[in-house]
Amino acid sequence: CATQTFRLQHFLQIWGPYITMSDKVNHVHNKAEYEAVLKNNDLVVVDFSATWCGPCRAIAPKYSELSNKHEGIFFVHVDIDEIEFPDISGVPTFHFYKKGSLIHSFSGANVANIEKGLQQLKA
């Protein structure tokens, strides 16, 4: 129970101020959930971030806003302190998947690069 409370506190540090009823960012908490998202959704964008990361906190509201604007794309958030991904060396890192295949990725809090990846997904 203490671990769940701790995770919730970290989650709310990043996302709390930006959570609205219309937010479409899906927060996964284990690799099984992550793999199911990739398997069950054709177009997926994943934000790998951490609660201690300033740029992650800065980009979070824009990512949330984009989730509301792009119908048909499944937006995911992964806290790298909750789920370990060895190939993620910096945060924030964004991965873009089309039918389970990675088609674009980048690291950094750059809205233009997120929008570029979203356009690649839709192409």
Biopython code that builds the backbone (N, CA, C, O; Angstrom):
import numpy as np
from Bio.PDB.StructureBuilder import StructureBuilder

atoms = [
    (1, "CYS", "N", (0.823, -1.189, 0.000)),
    (1, "CYS", "CA", (0.000, 0.000, 0.000)),
    (1, "CYS", "C", (0.876, 1.265, 0.000)),
    (1, "CYS", "O", (0.557, 2.245, -0.673)),
    (2, "ALA", "N", (1.966, 1.235, 0.749)),
    (2, "ALA", "CA", (2.854, 2.400, 0.795)),
    (2, "ALA", "C", (3.495, 2.647, -0.566)),
    (2, "ALA", "O", (3.698, 3.794, -0.963)),
    (3, "THR", "N", (3.816, 1.562, -1.282)),
    (3, "THR", "CA", (4.410, 1.707, -2.614)),
    (3, "THR", "C", (3.419, 2.343, -3.573)),
    (3, "THR", "O", (3.793, 3.206, -4.367)),
    (4, "GLN", "N", (2.151, 1.924, -3.510)),
    (4, "GLN", "CA", (1.131, 2.509, -4.374)),
    (4, "GLN", "C", (0.931, 3.984, -4.061)),
    (4, "GLN", "O", (0.773, 4.792, -4.976)),
    (5, "THR", "N", (0.936, 4.343, -2.798)),
    (5, "THR", "CA", (0.794, 5.744, -2.404)),
    (5, "THR", "C", (1.965, 6.559, -2.925)),
    (5, "THR", "O", (1.778, 7.668, -3.426)),
    (6, "PHE", "N", (3.175, 6.014, -2.809)),
    (6, "PHE", "CA", (4.365, 6.689, -3.302)),
    (6, "PHE", "C", (4.277, 6.910, -4.817)),
    (6, "PHE", "O", (4.589, 7.999, -5.300)),
    (7, "ARG", "N", (3.855, 5.882, -5.570)),
    (7, "ARG", "CA", (3.710, 6.003, -7.026)),
    (7, "ARG", "C", (2.668, 7.047, -7.394)),
    (7, "ARG", "O", (2.870, 7.838, -8.315)),
    (8, "LEU", "N", (1.556, 7.044, -6.672)),
    (8, "LEU", "CA", (0.510, 8.018, -6.937)),
    (8, "LEU", "C", (1.017, 9.434, -6.698)),
    (8, "LEU", "O", (0.710, 10.339, -7.474)),
    (9, "GLN", "N", (1.782, 9.634, -5.643)),
    (9, "GLN", "CA", (2.334, 10.956, -5.368)),
    (9, "GLN", "C", (3.248, 11.411, -6.499)),
    (9, "GLN", "O", (3.190, 12.571, -6.908)),
    (10, "HIS", "N", (4.090, 10.515, -7.009)),
    (10, "HIS", "CA", (4.969, 10.867, -8.126)),
    (10, "HIS", "C", (4.173, 11.159, -9.386)),
    (10, "HIS", "O", (4.475, 12.112, -10.104)),
    (11, "PHE", "N", (3.174, 10.359, -9.656)),
    (11, "PHE", "CA", (2.311, 10.572, -10.807)),
    (11, "PHE", "C", (1.668, 11.955, -10.736)),
    (11, "PHE", "O", (1.660, 12.696, -11.719)),
    (12, "LEU", "N", (1.134, 12.291, -9.576)),
    (12, "LEU", "CA", (0.451, 13.569, -9.419)),
    (12, "LEU", "C", (1.396, 14.760, -9.488)),
    (12, "LEU", "O", (0.981, 15.856, -9.863)),
    (13, "GLN", "N", (2.682, 14.557, -9.126)),
    (13, "GLN", "CA", (3.657, 15.640, -9.252)),
    (13, "GLN", "C", (3.773, 16.088, -10.703)),
    (13, "GLN", "O", (3.848, 17.285, -10.981)),
    (14, "ILE", "N", (3.787, 15.140, -11.623)),
    (14, "ILE", "CA", (3.918, 15.480, -13.043)),
    (14, "ILE", "C", (2.578, 15.864, -13.639)),
    (14, "ILE", "O", (2.441, 16.934, -14.233)),
    (15, "TRP", "N", (1.597, 15.003, -13.482)),
    (15, "TRP", "CA", (0.362, 15.133, -14.239)),
    (15, "TRP", "C", (-0.762, 15.830, -13.490)),
    (15, "TRP", "O", (-1.701, 16.312, -14.123)),
    (16, "GLY", "N", (-0.700, 15.899, -12.183)),
    (16, "GLY", "CA", (-1.792, 16.443, -11.393)),
    (16, "GLY", "C", (-2.342, 17.768, -11.882)),
    (16, "GLY", "O", (-3.555, 17.896, -12.046)),
    (17, "PRO", "N", (-1.490, 18.764, -12.122)),
    (17, "PRO", "CA", (-2.018, 20.060, -12.548)),
    (17, "PRO", "C", (-2.656, 20.048, -13.938)),
    (17, "PRO", "O", (-3.359, 20.991, -14.301)),
    (18, "TYR", "N", (-2.419, 18.998, -14.712)),
    (18, "TYR", "CA", (-2.855, 18.988, -16.098)),
    (18, "TYR", "C", (-3.980, 18.002, -16.380)),
    (18, "TYR", "O", (-4.494, 17.948, -17.497)),
    (19, "ILE", "N", (-4.362, 17.227, -15.382)),
    (19, "ILE", "CA", (-5.401, 16.229, -15.581)),
    (19, "ILE", "C", (-6.747, 16.932, -15.698)),
    (19, "ILE", "O", (-7.130, 17.722, -14.835)),
    (20, "THR", "N", (-7.448, 16.632, -16.770)),
    (20, "THR", "CA", (-8.796, 17.145, -16.966)),
    (20, "THR", "C", (-9.673, 15.969, -17.360)),
    (20, "THR", "O", (-9.169, 14.882, -17.643)),
    (21, "MET", "N", (-10.953, 16.176, -17.379)),
    (21, "MET", "CA", (-11.869, 15.109, -17.763)),
    (21, "MET", "C", (-11.646, 14.697, -19.214)),
    (21, "MET", "O", (-11.978, 13.572, -19.587)),
    (22, "SER", "N", (-11.095, 15.576, -20.036)),
    (22, "SER", "CA", (-10.933, 15.272, -21.453)),
    (22, "SER", "C", (-9.531, 14.768, -21.801)),
    (22, "SER", "O", (-9.238, 14.539, -22.975)),
    (23, "ASP", "N", (-8.670, 14.593, -20.814)),
    (23, "ASP", "CA", (-7.321, 14.101, -21.066)),
    (23, "ASP", "C", (-7.384, 12.676, -21.609)),
    (23, "ASP", "O", (-8.091, 11.829, -21.062)),
    (24, "LYS", "N", (-6.643, 12.413, -22.689)),
    (24, "LYS", "CA", (-6.661, 11.090, -23.310)),
    (24, "LYS", "C", (-5.320, 10.377, -23.217)),
    (24, "LYS", "O", (-5.043, 9.473, -24.005)),
    (25, "VAL", "N", (-4.489, 10.772, -22.268)),
    (25, "VAL", "CA", (-3.202, 10.110, -22.063)),
    (25, "VAL", "C", (-3.438, 8.900, -21.160)),
    (25, "VAL", "O", (-4.023, 9.014, -20.082)),
    (26, "ASN", "N", (-2.971, 7.741, -21.621)),
    (26, "ASN", "CA", (-3.137, 6.490, -20.889)),
    (26, "ASN", "C", (-1.833, 6.168, -20.162)),
    (26, "ASN", "O", (-0.774, 6.102, -20.785)),
    (27, "HIS", "N", (-1.909, 5.973, -18.875)),
    (27, "HIS", "CA", (-0.729, 5.721, -18.063)),
    (27, "HIS", "C", (-0.599, 4.220, -17.834)),
    (27, "HIS", "O", (-1.460, 3.601, -17.208)),
    (28, "VAL", "N", (0.489, 3.639, -18.347)),
    (28, "VAL", "CA", (0.705, 2.209, -18.149)),
    (28, "VAL", "C", (1.670, 2.011, -16.983)),
    (28, "VAL", "O", (2.549, 2.837, -16.736)),
    (29, "HIS", "N", (1.486, 0.893, -16.270)),
    (29, "HIS", "CA", (2.225, 0.680, -15.035)),
    (29, "HIS", "C", (3.071, -0.577, -15.025)),
    (29, "HIS", "O", (3.742, -0.865, -14.034)),
    (30, "ASN", "N", (3.047, -1.331, -16.117)),
    (30, "ASN", "CA", (3.898, -2.517, -16.204)),
    (30, "ASN", "C", (4.099, -2.887, -17.675)),
    (30, "ASN", "O", (3.393, -2.385, -18.550)),
    (31, "LYS", "N", (5.053, -3.758, -17.934)),
    (31, "LYS", "CA", (5.380, -4.119, -19.317)),
    (31, "LYS", "C", (4.247, -4.855, -20.014)),
    (31, "LYS", "O", (4.082, -4.730, -21.227)),
    (32, "ALA", "N", (3.470, -5.615, -19.268)),
    (32, "ALA", "CA", (2.340, -6.325, -19.879)),
    (32, "ALA", "C", (1.318, -5.334, -20.432)),
    (32, "ALA", "O", (0.810, -5.516, -21.539)),
    (33, "GLU", "N", (1.020, -4.292, -19.668)),
    (33, "GLU", "CA", (0.105, -3.246, -20.151)),
    (33, "GLU", "C", (0.688, -2.559, -21.380)),
    (33, "GLU", "O", (-0.019, -2.308, -22.356)),
    (34, "TYR", "N", (1.974, -2.260, -21.325)),
    (34, "TYR", "CA", (2.657, -1.588, -22.436)),
    (34, "TYR", "C", (2.571, -2.434, -23.709)),
    (34, "TYR", "O", (2.214, -1.928, -24.773)),
    (35, "GLU", "N", (2.894, -3.697, -23.596)),
    (35, "GLU", "CA", (2.860, -4.592, -24.752)),
    (35, "GLU", "C", (1.446, -4.754, -25.293)),
    (35, "GLU", "O", (1.252, -4.842, -26.505)),
    (36, "ALA", "N", (0.451, -4.793, -24.397)),
    (36, "ALA", "CA", (-0.947, -4.893, -24.831)),
    (36, "ALA", "C", (-1.367, -3.653, -25.612)),
    (36, "ALA", "O", (-2.088, -3.758, -26.605)),
    (37, "VAL", "N", (-0.920, -2.483, -25.170)),
    (37, "VAL", "CA", (-1.233, -1.241, -25.889)),
    (37, "VAL", "C", (-0.688, -1.307, -27.311)),
    (37, "VAL", "O", (-1.397, -0.976, -28.261)),
    (38, "LEU", "N", (0.560, -1.729, -27.464)),
    (38, "LEU", "CA", (1.164, -1.799, -28.795)),
    (38, "LEU", "C", (0.467, -2.840, -29.670)),
    (38, "LEU", "O", (0.325, -2.644, -30.877)),
    (39, "LYS", "N", (0.041, -3.928, -29.072)),
    (39, "LYS", "CA", (-0.611, -5.005, -29.815)),
    (39, "LYS", "C", (-2.033, -4.623, -30.249)),
    (39, "LYS", "O", (-2.473, -4.984, -31.340)),
    (40, "ASN", "N", (-2.738, -3.896, -29.392)),
    (40, "ASN", "CA", (-4.164, -3.648, -29.607)),
    (40, "ASN", "C", (-4.511, -2.307, -30.238)),
    (40, "ASN", "O", (-5.690, -2.007, -30.430)),
    (41, "ASN", "N", (-3.514, -1.499, -30.563)),
    (41, "ASN", "CA", (-3.766, -0.178, -31.148)),
    (41, "ASN", "C", (-2.867, 0.025, -32.355)),
    (41, "ASN", "O", (-1.669, -0.248, -32.294)),
    (42, "ASP", "N", (-3.438, 0.501, -33.444)),
    (42, "ASP", "CA", (-2.673, 0.684, -34.682)),
    (42, "ASP", "C", (-1.685, 1.841, -34.604)),
    (42, "ASP", "O", (-0.556, 1.727, -35.080)),
    (43, "LEU", "N", (-2.101, 2.945, -34.011)),
    (43, "LEU", "CA", (-1.262, 4.150, -33.949)),
    (43, "LEU", "C", (-1.037, 4.529, -32.487)),
    (43, "LEU", "O", (-1.987, 4.824, -31.762)),
    (44, "VAL", "N", (0.229, 4.519, -32.059)),
    (44, "VAL", "CA", (0.555, 4.758, -30.650)),
    (44, "VAL", "C", (1.738, 5.710, -30.547)),
    (44, "VAL", "O", (2.725, 5.572, -31.269)),
    (45, "VAL", "N", (1.630, 6.674, -29.646)),
    (45, "VAL", "CA", (2.767, 7.513, -29.281)),
    (45, "VAL", "C", (3.007, 7.322, -27.789)),
    (45, "VAL", "O", (2.067, 7.347, -26.994)),
    (46, "VAL", "N", (4.272, 7.130, -27.412)),
    (46, "VAL", "CA", (4.624, 6.863, -26.022)),
    (46, "VAL", "C", (5.573, 7.948, -25.518)),
    (46, "VAL", "O", (6.578, 8.260, -26.157)),
    (47, "ASP", "N", (5.240, 8.507, -24.379)),
    (47, "ASP", "CA", (6.085, 9.478, -23.681)),
    (47, "ASP", "C", (6.739, 8.756, -22.507)),
    (47, "ASP", "O", (6.071, 8.400, -21.536)),
    (48, "PHE", "N", (8.052, 8.544, -22.604)),
    (48, "PHE", "CA", (8.827, 7.983, -21.499)),
    (48, "PHE", "C", (9.362, 9.167, -20.702)),
    (48, "PHE", "O", (10.093, 9.998, -21.241)),
    (49, "SER", "N", (9.004, 9.249, -19.428)),
    (49, "SER", "CA", (9.432, 10.384, -18.619)),
    (49, "SER", "C", (9.701, 9.937, -17.185)),
    (49, "SER", "O", (9.579, 8.761, -16.844)),
    (50, "ALA", "N", (10.069, 10.910, -16.359)),
    (50, "ALA", "CA", (10.332, 10.650, -14.941)),
    (50, "ALA", "C", (9.863, 11.851, -14.126)),
    (50, "ALA", "O", (9.872, 12.984, -14.608)),
    (51, "THR", "N", (9.460, 11.591, -12.900)),
    (51, "THR", "CA", (8.936, 12.663, -12.049)),
    (51, "THR", "C", (9.993, 13.705, -11.706)),
    (51, "THR", "O", (9.663, 14.872, -11.491)),
    (52, "TRP", "N", (11.259, 13.299, -11.653)),
    (52, "TRP", "CA", (12.341, 14.213, -11.275)),
    (52, "TRP", "C", (12.836, 15.056, -12.455)),
    (52, "TRP", "O", (13.713, 15.902, -12.279)),
    (53, "CYS", "N", (12.293, 14.840, -13.640)),
    (53, "CYS", "CA", (12.768, 15.479, -14.873)),
    (53, "CYS", "C", (12.007, 16.773, -15.154)),
    (53, "CYS", "O", (10.807, 16.743, -15.428)),
    (54, "GLY", "N", (12.703, 17.906, -15.088)),
    (54, "GLY", "CA", (12.087, 19.203, -15.356)),
    (54, "GLY", "C", (11.509, 19.324, -16.755)),
    (54, "GLY", "O", (10.361, 19.745, -16.898)),
    (55, "PRO", "N", (12.272, 18.966, -17.814)),
    (55, "PRO", "CA", (11.710, 19.038, -19.162)),
    (55, "PRO", "C", (10.484, 18.125, -19.347)),
    (55, "PRO", "O", (9.579, 18.452, -20.115)),
    (56, "CYS", "N", (10.458, 16.988, -18.647)),
    (56, "CYS", "CA", (9.293, 16.096, -18.708)),
    (56, "CYS", "C", (8.053, 16.794, -18.162)),
    (56, "CYS", "O", (6.970, 16.713, -18.741)),
    (57, "ARG", "N", (8.232, 17.476, -17.040)),
    (57, "ARG", "CA", (7.108, 18.210, -16.447)),
    (57, "ARG", "C", (6.682, 19.364, -17.351)),
    (57, "ARG", "O", (5.499, 19.693, -17.432)),
    (58, "ALA", "N", (7.646, 19.972, -18.024)),
    (58, "ALA", "CA", (7.331, 21.111, -18.891)),
    (58, "ALA", "C", (6.536, 20.682, -20.127)),
    (58, "ALA", "O", (5.645, 21.412, -20.561)),
    (59, "ILE", "N", (6.838, 19.522, -20.696)),
    (59, "ILE", "CA", (6.175, 19.077, -21.925)),
    (59, "ILE", "C", (4.846, 18.373, -21.633)),
    (59, "ILE", "O", (4.020, 18.234, -22.535)),
    (60, "ALA", "N", (4.627, 17.931, -20.401)),
    (60, "ALA", "CA", (3.424, 17.164, -20.052)),
    (60, "ALA", "C", (2.114, 17.851, -20.444)),
    (60, "ALA", "O", (1.240, 17.181, -20.993)),
    (61, "PRO", "N", (1.930, 19.151, -20.192)),
    (61, "PRO", "CA", (0.641, 19.760, -20.572)),
    (61, "PRO", "C", (0.440, 19.808, -22.082)),
    (61, "PRO", "O", (-0.687, 19.657, -22.554)),
    (62, "LYS", "N", (1.496, 20.012, -22.840)),
    (62, "LYS", "CA", (1.363, 20.042, -24.300)),
    (62, "LYS", "C", (1.044, 18.645, -24.830)),
    (62, "LYS", "O", (0.227, 18.498, -25.739)),
    (63, "TYR", "N", (1.686, 17.620, -24.266)),
    (63, "TYR", "CA", (1.411, 16.234, -24.660)),
    (63, "TYR", "C", (-0.055, 15.907, -24.385)),
    (63, "TYR", "O", (-0.731, 15.289, -25.209)),
    (64, "SER", "N", (-0.533, 16.326, -23.224)),
    (64, "SER", "CA", (-1.937, 16.124, -22.870)),
    (64, "SER", "C", (-2.856, 16.834, -23.862)),
    (64, "SER", "O", (-3.858, 16.270, -24.302)),
    (65, "GLU", "N", (-2.517, 18.056, -24.206)),
    (65, "GLU", "CA", (-3.296, 18.836, -25.168)),
    (65, "GLU", "C", (-3.328, 18.137, -26.536)),
    (65, "GLU", "O", (-4.380, 18.053, -27.170)),
    (66, "LEU", "N", (-2.176, 17.640, -26.981)),
    (66, "LEU", "CA", (-2.120, 16.939, -28.265)),
    (66, "LEU", "C", (-2.965, 15.672, -28.248)),
    (66, "LEU", "O", (-3.535, 15.295, -29.272)),
    (67, "SER", "N", (-3.052, 15.011, -27.094)),
    (67, "SER", "CA", (-3.861, 13.789, -27.000)),
    (67, "SER", "C", (-5.331, 14.077, -27.277)),
    (67, "SER", "O", (-6.057, 13.214, -27.772)),
    (68, "ASN", "N", (-5.758, 15.274, -26.961)),
    (68, "ASN", "CA", (-7.150, 15.651, -27.200)),
    (68, "ASN", "C", (-7.400, 16.066, -28.643)),
    (68, "ASN", "O", (-8.543, 16.042, -29.099)),
    (69, "LYS", "N", (-6.365, 16.440, -29.362)),
    (69, "LYS", "CA", (-6.504, 16.938, -30.730)),
    (69, "LYS", "C", (-6.380, 15.860, -31.797)),
    (69, "LYS", "O", (-6.843, 16.053, -32.921)),
    (70, "HIS", "N", (-5.768, 14.737, -31.470)),
    (70, "HIS", "CA", (-5.460, 13.731, -32.495)),
    (70, "HIS", "C", (-6.267, 12.454, -32.263)),
    (70, "HIS", "O", (-5.831, 11.530, -31.576)),
    (71, "GLU", "N", (-7.446, 12.437, -32.855)),
    (71, "GLU", "CA", (-8.312, 11.258, -32.781)),
    (71, "GLU", "C", (-7.652, 10.099, -33.514)),
    (71, "GLU", "O", (-6.990, 10.293, -34.534)),
    (72, "GLY", "N", (-7.835, 8.910, -32.993)),
    (72, "GLY", "CA", (-7.315, 7.725, -33.652)),
    (72, "GLY", "C", (-5.884, 7.368, -33.283)),
    (72, "GLY", "O", (-5.376, 6.326, -33.695)),
    (73, "ILE", "N", (-5.230, 8.233, -32.504)),
    (73, "ILE", "CA", (-3.872, 7.943, -32.019)),
    (73, "ILE", "C", (-3.965, 7.699, -30.519)),
    (73, "ILE", "O", (-4.555, 8.495, -29.789)),
    (74, "PHE", "N", (-3.384, 6.602, -30.067)),
    (74, "PHE", "CA", (-3.404, 6.212, -28.666)),
    (74, "PHE", "C", (-2.180, 6.814, -27.980)),
    (74, "PHE", "O", (-1.051, 6.452, -28.312)),
    (75, "PHE", "N", (-2.382, 7.719, -27.037)),
    (75, "PHE", "CA", (-1.307, 8.402, -26.319)),
    (75, "PHE", "C", (-1.023, 7.671, -25.013)),
    (75, "PHE", "O", (-1.938, 7.372, -24.246)),
    (76, "VAL", "N", (0.267, 7.386, -24.764)),
    (76, "VAL", "CA", (0.677, 6.622, -23.593)),
    (76, "VAL", "C", (1.753, 7.385, -22.836)),
    (76, "VAL", "O", (2.595, 8.059, -23.427)),
    (77, "HIS", "N", (1.704, 7.263, -21.514)),
    (77, "HIS", "CA", (2.759, 7.796, -20.655)),
    (77, "HIS", "C", (3.364, 6.642, -19.875)),
    (77, "HIS", "O", (2.638, 5.813, -19.326)),
    (78, "VAL", "N", (4.704, 6.580, -19.822)),
    (78, "VAL", "CA", (5.421, 5.572, -19.047)),
    (78, "VAL", "C", (6.409, 6.289, -18.139)),
    (78, "VAL", "O", (7.238, 7.068, -18.609)),
    (79, "ASP", "N", (6.325, 6.028, -16.846)),
    (79, "ASP", "CA", (7.298, 6.538, -15.880)),
    (79, "ASP", "C", (8.458, 5.544, -15.839)),
    (79, "ASP", "O", (8.281, 4.402, -15.414)),
    (80, "ILE", "N", (9.637, 5.971, -16.276)),
    (80, "ILE", "CA", (10.775, 5.046, -16.367)),
    (80, "ILE", "C", (11.275, 4.579, -15.012)),
    (80, "ILE", "O", (12.034, 3.612, -14.933)),
    (81, "ASP", "N", (10.864, 5.245, -13.949)),
    (81, "ASP", "CA", (11.215, 4.779, -12.612)),
    (81, "ASP", "C", (10.259, 3.676, -12.146)),
    (81, "ASP", "O", (10.535, 2.971, -11.176)),
    (82, "GLU", "N", (9.142, 3.541, -12.844)),
    (82, "GLU", "CA", (8.166, 2.515, -12.512)),
    (82, "GLU", "C", (8.361, 1.265, -13.382)),
    (82, "GLU", "O", (8.202, 0.141, -12.907)),
    (83, "ILE", "N", (8.708, 1.472, -14.659)),
    (83, "ILE", "CA", (8.946, 0.369, -15.596)),
    (83, "ILE", "C", (10.305, 0.599, -16.236)),
    (83, "ILE", "O", (10.543, 1.659, -16.816)),
    (84, "GLU", "N", (11.186, -0.363, -16.141)),
    (84, "GLU", "CA", (12.534, -0.218, -16.698)),
    (84, "GLU", "C", (12.549, -0.558, -18.185)),
    (84, "GLU", "O", (12.078, -1.619, -18.596)),
    (85, "PHE", "N", (13.091, 0.350, -18.976)),
    (85, "PHE", "CA", (13.310, 0.146, -20.400)),
    (85, "PHE", "C", (14.782, 0.438, -20.684)),
    (85, "PHE", "O", (15.173, 1.604, -20.745)),
    (86, "PRO", "N", (15.604, -0.597, -20.859)),
    (86, "PRO", "CA", (17.048, -0.401, -21.050)),
    (86, "PRO", "C", (17.415, 0.481, -22.247)),
    (86, "PRO", "O", (18.461, 1.130, -22.232)),
    (87, "ASP", "N", (16.572, 0.511, -23.277)),
    (87, "ASP", "CA", (16.905, 1.297, -24.466)),
    (87, "ASP", "C", (16.584, 2.785, -24.307)),
    (87, "ASP", "O", (16.894, 3.571, -25.202)),
    (88, "ILE", "N", (15.978, 3.186, -23.205)),
    (88, "ILE", "CA", (15.696, 4.599, -22.945)),
    (88, "ILE", "C", (16.850, 5.161, -22.128)),
    (88, "ILE", "O", (17.027, 4.814, -20.960)),
    (89, "SER", "N", (17.633, 6.033, -22.756)),
    (89, "SER", "CA", (18.823, 6.560, -22.083)),
    (89, "SER", "C", (18.650, 8.003, -21.607)),
    (89, "SER", "O", (19.486, 8.514, -20.861)),
    (90, "GLY", "N", (17.587, 8.652, -22.027)),
    (90, "GLY", "CA", (17.327, 10.026, -21.607)),
    (90, "GLY", "C", (15.832, 10.285, -21.629)),
    (90, "GLY", "O", (15.088, 9.628, -22.357)),
    (91, "VAL", "N", (15.402, 11.239, -20.832)),
    (91, "VAL", "CA", (13.980, 11.589, -20.805)),
    (91, "VAL", "C", (13.811, 13.093, -20.937)),
    (91, "VAL", "O", (14.675, 13.854, -20.501)),
    (92, "PRO", "N", (12.718, 13.528, -21.527)),
    (92, "PRO", "CA", (11.681, 12.697, -22.111)),
    (92, "PRO", "C", (12.139, 12.086, -23.443)),
    (92, "PRO", "O", (12.900, 12.690, -24.199)),
    (93, "THR", "N", (11.655, 10.887, -23.697)),
    (93, "THR", "CA", (11.862, 10.220, -24.979)),
    (93, "THR", "C", (10.490, 9.847, -25.514)),
    (93, "THR", "O", (9.624, 9.392, -24.767)),
    (94, "PHE", "N", (10.299, 10.041, -26.799)),
    (94, "PHE", "CA", (9.020, 9.749, -27.442)),
    (94, "PHE", "C", (9.224, 8.692, -28.510)),
    (94, "PHE", "O", (10.143, 8.779, -29.324)),
    (95, "HIS", "N", (8.341, 7.679, -28.497)),
    (95, "HIS", "CA", (8.339, 6.628, -29.508)),
    (95, "HIS", "C", (7.001, 6.666, -30.233)),
    (95, "HIS", "O", (5.955, 6.874, -29.618)),
    (96, "PHE", "N", (7.045, 6.466, -31.536)),
    (96, "PHE", "CA", (5.851, 6.467, -32.376)),
    (96, "PHE", "C", (5.753, 5.114, -33.072)),
    (96, "PHE", "O", (6.669, 4.701, -33.784)),
    (97, "TYR", "N", (4.621, 4.424, -32.857)),
    (97, "TYR", "CA", (4.424, 3.069, -33.381)),
    (97, "TYR", "C", (3.246, 3.033, -34.342)),
    (97, "TYR", "O", (2.184, 3.594, -34.071)),
    (98, "LYS", "N", (3.452, 2.368, -35.458)),
    (98, "LYS", "CA", (2.381, 2.111, -36.416)),
    (98, "LYS", "C", (2.259, 0.603, -36.545)),
    (98, "LYS", "O", (3.181, -0.072, -37.004)),
    (99, "LYS", "N", (1.099, 0.077, -36.130)),
    (99, "LYS", "CA", (0.832, -1.370, -36.147)),
    (99, "LYS", "C", (1.952, -2.155, -35.469)),
    (99, "LYS", "O", (2.384, -3.195, -35.966)),
    (100, "GLY", "N", (2.412, -1.647, -34.334)),
    (100, "GLY", "CA", (3.412, -2.334, -33.525)),
    (100, "GLY", "C", (4.850, -2.101, -33.912)),
    (100, "GLY", "O", (5.753, -2.550, -33.207)),
    (101, "SER", "N", (5.094, -1.405, -35.022)),
    (101, "SER", "CA", (6.469, -1.140, -35.475)),
    (101, "SER", "C", (6.874, 0.295, -35.160)),
    (101, "SER", "O", (6.135, 1.239, -35.440)),
    (102, "LEU", "N", (8.048, 0.443, -34.578)),
    (102, "LEU", "CA", (8.577, 1.771, -34.274)),
    (102, "LEU", "C", (8.933, 2.477, -35.576)),
    (102, "LEU", "O", (9.745, 1.979, -36.356)),
    (103, "ILE", "N", (8.318, 3.648, -35.811)),
    (103, "ILE", "CA", (8.591, 4.370, -37.059)),
    (103, "ILE", "C", (9.338, 5.683, -36.831)),
    (103, "ILE", "O", (9.893, 6.254, -37.770)),
    (104, "HIS", "N", (9.352, 6.164, -35.582)),
    (104, "HIS", "CA", (10.021, 7.434, -35.290)),
    (104, "HIS", "C", (10.273, 7.498, -33.784)),
    (104, "HIS", "O", (9.467, 7.008, -32.994)),
    (105, "SER", "N", (11.387, 8.098, -33.394)),
    (105, "SER", "CA", (11.655, 8.336, -31.977)),
    (105, "SER", "C", (12.598, 9.514, -31.839)),
    (105, "SER", "O", (13.348, 9.836, -32.760)),
    (106, "PHE", "N", (12.554, 10.149, -30.691)),
    (106, "PHE", "CA", (13.484, 11.229, -30.379)),
    (106, "PHE", "C", (13.470, 11.462, -28.878)),
    (106, "PHE", "O", (12.539, 11.051, -28.185)),
    (107, "SER", "N", (14.497, 12.117, -28.384)),
    (107, "SER", "CA", (14.571, 12.523, -26.986)),
    (107, "SER", "C", (14.591, 14.037, -26.912)),
    (107, "SER", "O", (15.198, 14.704, -27.750)),
    (108, "GLY", "N", (13.927, 14.569, -25.911)),
    (108, "GLY", "CA", (13.886, 16.014, -25.701)),
    (108, "GLY", "C", (12.461, 16.518, -25.647)),
    (108, "GLY", "O", (11.544, 15.895, -26.184)),
    (109, "ALA", "N", (12.287, 17.645, -24.997)),
    (109, "ALA", "CA", (10.962, 18.260, -24.835)),
    (109, "ALA", "C", (10.701, 19.222, -25.983)),
    (109, "ALA", "O", (10.695, 20.440, -25.800)),
    (110, "ASN", "N", (10.483, 18.659, -27.176)),
    (110, "ASN", "CA", (10.324, 19.457, -28.387)),
    (110, "ASN", "C", (8.960, 19.188, -29.012)),
    (110, "ASN", "O", (8.734, 18.123, -29.587)),
    (111, "VAL", "N", (8.056, 20.150, -28.899)),
    (111, "VAL", "CA", (6.693, 19.994, -29.401)),
    (111, "VAL", "C", (6.688, 19.790, -30.916)),
    (111, "VAL", "O", (5.910, 18.983, -31.425)),
    (112, "ALA", "N", (7.544, 20.510, -31.640)),
    (112, "ALA", "CA", (7.588, 20.364, -33.098)),
    (112, "ALA", "C", (7.945, 18.937, -33.497)),
    (112, "ALA", "O", (7.410, 18.416, -34.475)),
    (113, "ASN", "N", (8.841, 18.302, -32.750)),
    (113, "ASN", "CA", (9.201, 16.907, -33.054)),
    (113, "ASN", "C", (8.054, 15.948, -32.734)),
    (113, "ASN", "O", (7.867, 14.951, -33.430)),
    (114, "ILE", "N", (7.295, 16.244, -31.692)),
    (114, "ILE", "CA", (6.120, 15.413, -31.396)),
    (114, "ILE", "C", (5.129, 15.523, -32.546)),
    (114, "ILE", "O", (4.608, 14.514, -33.021)),
    (115, "GLU", "N", (4.872, 16.741, -32.990)),
    (115, "GLU", "CA", (3.926, 16.950, -34.091)),
    (115, "GLU", "C", (4.416, 16.289, -35.379)),
    (115, "GLU", "O", (3.611, 15.762, -36.146)),
    (116, "LYS", "N", (5.719, 16.311, -35.621)),
    (116, "LYS", "CA", (6.298, 15.636, -36.787)),
    (116, "LYS", "C", (6.038, 14.127, -36.700)),
    (116, "LYS", "O", (5.643, 13.507, -37.688)),
    (117, "GLY", "N", (6.255, 13.550, -35.542)),
    (117, "GLY", "CA", (5.995, 12.125, -35.343)),
    (117, "GLY", "C", (4.528, 11.781, -35.526)),
    (117, "GLY", "O", (4.199, 10.741, -36.096)),
    (118, "LEU", "N", (3.650, 12.642, -35.051)),
    (118, "LEU", "CA", (2.213, 12.414, -35.208)),
    (118, "LEU", "C", (1.827, 12.435, -36.687)),
    (118, "LEU", "O", (1.005, 11.632, -37.129)),
    (119, "GLN", "N", (2.420, 13.349, -37.446)),
    (119, "GLN", "CA", (2.144, 13.399, -38.888)),
    (119, "GLN", "C", (2.641, 12.132, -39.575)),
    (119, "GLN", "O", (1.984, 11.622, -40.483)),
    (120, "GLN", "N", (3.787, 11.624, -39.155)),
    (120, "GLN", "CA", (4.314, 10.367, -39.726)),
    (120, "GLN", "C", (3.359, 9.209, -39.416)),
    (120, "GLN", "O", (3.155, 8.335, -40.258)),
    (121, "LEU", "N", (2.782, 9.197, -38.233)),
    (121, "LEU", "CA", (1.826, 8.146, -37.884)),
    (121, "LEU", "C", (0.616, 8.182, -38.803)),
    (121, "LEU", "O", (0.116, 7.138, -39.220)),
    (122, "LYS", "N", (0.151, 9.373, -39.114)),
    (122, "LYS", "CA", (-1.063, 9.537, -39.920)),
    (122, "LYS", "C", (-0.825, 9.298, -41.397)),
    (122, "LYS", "O", (-1.779, 9.092, -42.147)),
    (123, "ALA", "N", (0.416, 9.321, -41.828)),
    (123, "ALA", "CA", (0.720, 9.184, -43.274)),
    (123, "ALA", "C", (0.489, 7.759, -43.744)),
    (123, "ALA", "O", (0.690, 7.456, -44.920)),
]
sb = StructureBuilder()
sb.init_structure("model")
sb.init_model(0)
sb.init_chain("A")
sb.init_seg("    ")
for serial, (resi, resn, name, xyz) in enumerate(atoms, 1):
    if name == "N":
        sb.init_residue(resn, " ", resi, " ")
    sb.init_atom(name, np.array(xyz, "f"), 0.0, 1.0, " ", f" {name:<3s}", serial, name[0])
structure = sb.get_structure()
